[in-house]
């Protein structure tokens, strides 16, 4: 029965065999190659930075060396300047970074004390950047001098360096855009952990090199006005205070000390004037902003300067071996309101009783 | 009665398929088997010169191969320049399948008595088909895992791809791959998944590379590179023929240009390391970015690299421990053993031991213990993907049954005859 049925359909079976052979002979013809795209859980463990670029900035596609991002400014003369994002997988010292650029710009090798007067802290959004401006030594007067504006952010055991190198004119013109750019940056560290906005407390930094620390303890006592609050902790500061109003205006008050006279009164005043976008002055015009002021029984200086938006009030004390700066910086309106409190604060400074 | 039906069936088949008669010839079978012996002889000789892979590609995975008579053989001085065409594996294998199938149709009697012979030939046909299928679809890859880590992808031994990755999202990355076939064609390639067009300027499966110096500047091919590692490391490359020998290291290379709306973003160079691009950083710090040359484009971070063609698996293998044993007093391996955890698709885990001749089979793939580096704490599996791997086993079973059938049939007939013959006193 089975055999009869089989014989009945044997033609179909042969056809099947022949067809199978034909199929097999074409089997080796693989499907046409094409571009494939797919998504996988992220395997990349390098640093990632994302940002919003100002309209007149362009991106350099070439990322050489440690650069995570590289940009230029579009000008009518073509792309100019170079802004970079450099993540370091460790805490590099500010002195090392300053020397990296300083040597190229004609500066002698920086030390902690020689760098200190040039170093500022800038709060941008919720982050605090170390801020350093290096102007090429070859022609310090000319406005076309090559300038390096270095912004350093230290978080999660990593250091992020944002160098902005261009002619001084361009750096000044684009400084607001540079600040906006830094504020827009979202940073992801190399180990794939998102970087949080604030530095972790110093006790979490065991085994990591610390940034330069003040060389001595605070020898002063003072009275803090009731409207002032504790400010952000920083290894660069002896004390840090802040004032804020309902409108969101802020003042940052700091007490810092440095060995030596760190360039003297004129250099420091000009540095501070630059922070509130005022032009530098010479020795003869210093009186415009400075007046004698006694701090803790020592002859010192009171500096008062008002920019378009921001203001600076400061007390400076040069004691030969060391210098002390008591500085208030921030919103002009709020600074005018807090001027009385600041002067009272300066008057309240007295040496700590010896134990 | 049945015998008559069967004989008439064979006659009927011969009439219906008379065009198959010459193809079913036994002489053809003998000729094909003889040519197969010549093929194996020639390929064995050539294996010394061009390696196993080369001999396979030239003689077995082709319809014909060209062989030059060896100079050292008798008369070689005269004959060495004459190209001799040798029928290839595809031609002989294909003809043998046709010959056997034709014989099956127009020569064999489909009777119970001859069932064994039919089964044996069916087994041989299956064996040939299985081999052809294996050559066509089998893929050989490697999986390297560091001790304590896990991997969910395999990389082909032969074949590279240009990979372009968007790694901006910390959770997942978008991967775009351009296969070797397209790179070999050259020209421009674009895809909606990537914002730029890739223009392949130079591509090859093997190259020599070194750092250019004042004495030995970059070749014209390398000189056009103005972005990435090729430019920063001042790399020089020279194209090279693919090396088929068993210990060959073929460094695939590509020089390509990226364009955005017709505007060039630059020209890059990438080289694929046959042992995986993670090796570059061990070779030189200057080359450490070869596995991921970063490109910023429209606020996104992309990375490009030429790498061994990669396949992601729906499961992963975690290397727990490795053991490396040698015969006493020698450096001859006695046993390589990898203790692994197989993490399955449904979040289940299976513990397994993979060692010489005891592979792990999962998901249509076979993982053989291939290489091991005890000091560097990693293990490499050779991964074979062959959907037709069962065919030779089935073929052997069919041939065995056929032989048993045929011999048993004769034995029973003999015993029957023997028992019917009256014994002499």
Interface residues (C-beta under 8 A of the other chain):
Chain A: X3 X6 X7 X10 X11 X14 X17 X18 X21 X24 X25 X27 X28 X30 X33 X34 X35 X36 X37 X38 X39 X40 X41 X42 X43 X44 X46 X48 X49 X50 X51 X52 X53 X59 X60 X61 X62 X63 X64 X65 X68 X69 X70 X188 X192 X194
Chain B: X2 X5 X9 X13 X16 X17 X90 X94 X97 X98 X101 X104 X105 X110 X129 X132 X133 X135 X136 X137 X165 X167 X168 X169 X170 X171 X172 X173 X174 X175 X176 X177 X178 X179 X180 X181 X182 X189 X191 X193 X194 X226 X227 X228 X231 X232 X258 X265 X266 X292 X294 X295 X296 X297 X298 X299 X300 X301 X303 X312
